Amino acid sequence: MGYQLVSVIIPVYNMDKYLAETLDSVLASDYPNLEVILMDDGSTDNSLDIAKKYAEKDERLHVYTQSKAGLCAARNHAILLSHGVYILPVDADNRISATFISYAVAELEHDPEVKVVCPRVEFIGDRRGELKLPSFSLKLLACKNIINVCALYRKIEWEKIGGYCEEIIAHEDWDFWISVLKDGGKVVRLSQIGLYYRVRKTSKRVTDYQLKKHVVDVLNKRHFEFFERELGGKLHYCCSWSRFINFFSHVIYSYRMDINPDFKDLECFVRSLPTIFEYSDAIIHKGRNELKEFECNGRKLVVKSYRIPHLVNRIVYNFFRASKACRSYQYAKMLRAVGIGSPVPVGYCSVSTWFLFGKSYYVSLKSDCPYTYRDFSLRTFLRQDEILRGIARVTAALHEHGFLHKDYSAGNILFDDSSDDIRVEIVDLNRMRFGKITMEEGCKNFERLPGTNEMFEIMADEYARQRGFNPEECLNIINKTHFSNNP
């Protein structure tokens, strides 16, 4: 059996002082099947010239360049160009031992459950001695990075997780190892010194510490389920205290949630919303309440965050009344149960502090309907009459089933006219009244919908037809209500 190809990945930016030493150590490896992919990330010193001279002497070294895009982009680019079964990243100011790759490959080939093989690490440069690292565990990895970037792994692991995250600009190896290992896999640390790690005043290890807040924020956004499972909540800026802080947070804060049985795989996402909502930049709407879009487990989700109510309602919602998020979730299920369209409800989560209600979040699948009633003012639809009748039919169905939407506005009616049947969905459901809806109450429900007299004629006719009312009477009520409130 032959030796599997190992690709050593070296991103370089302005490392002419140390690069030759690094390349000498890598090319001196006793492993017989090796390629070295060096990616220069727009260096302005002599790094590229040094690399090219080495490449002229050793055909195992392949040198590439890119405009400066950052360490993760350079590493990803280099791995994309590599051909090895195994990947070993090496920083351009460090050294590896001649035997490290051979020992590491042996461990990966001996046990397919091993995902990562790490060396023992010795400091060079401005510090001496051995870097003492604890035995691997996921709970420790959740609190701090305990694996150096220089560790051997299978290229397929890089492919599975989509490479190194280019959003994070420090401790990118911590994010990478969490991505690779959070769902299982063994980590082996060799007994031999395999990496000589250089410490200098401007080394990344030193400068990364100044970006701690950025790192923690990105990690929470990307790995909320992992931290929820291992730490009982989010990763805090005092990382090593996270489990302790989360434990006492659960004493101070109480959580209420419910999840649609069809989406049990999203339970951790819903439970983690008080943490992760703030990290998303995908804002759909921001006002009194806020809507953001997420993607989780292959599903596109819309989350509505309700603002913290005033003091009296904070007490009322905590003890006597369901929250807006809870009502939205329950009402969506009620509408869909009788065949009235609304985005599929996934769940809700709310948090209280002692006796005071706080934030609440409602989660639904993202609707496929591309338009809202508001779009009538922006464009002309070829099937406008059919759309208006479809909206009127859904409104009539709401009222026939005893649902009066008390915020029945242009932005809360969604529709899709791409198929034979006009599809209509109703959103923002937390304000509903239940009971018998009279003709006058039902027609007044159109008052917040903008439109012309011709549009109201169509809707009044269809609404009356569905409920067995007189179309002229319905139109008179709609016009009277609408034009008196919108002179």
Secondary structure, DSSP 4 states (H G I P E B T S, - for coil): -PPPPEEEEEEESS-TTTHHHHHHHHHT---SSEEEEEEE-S-SSSHHHHHHHHHHH-TTEEEEE-SS--HHHHHHHHHHH---SEEEE--TT-EE-SSHHHHHHHHHHH-TTEEEEEEEEEEEES--EEE--PPP-HHHHHHS--S-S--EEEHHHHHHHTSS-SS--S-HHHHHHHHHHTT--EEEEEEEEEEEEEE-TT-HHHHGGGGHHHHHHHHHHH-HHHHHHHHSSPPPSSGGGHHHHHHHHHHHEEEEEEE-GGGGGGHHHHHTHHHHGGG---EEEESSSEEEEEEETTEEEEEEEEPPPPHHHHHHHHHTS--HHHHHHHHHHHHHHTT---PPEEEEEEEEETTEEEEEEEEEEPP---EEGGGGGT---TTHHHHHHHHHHHHHHHHHTTEEETT--GGGEEEE-SSSSPEEEE---SSEEES---HHHHHHTTTT----HHHHHHHHHHHHHHHT--HHHHHHHHHHHHHHH--
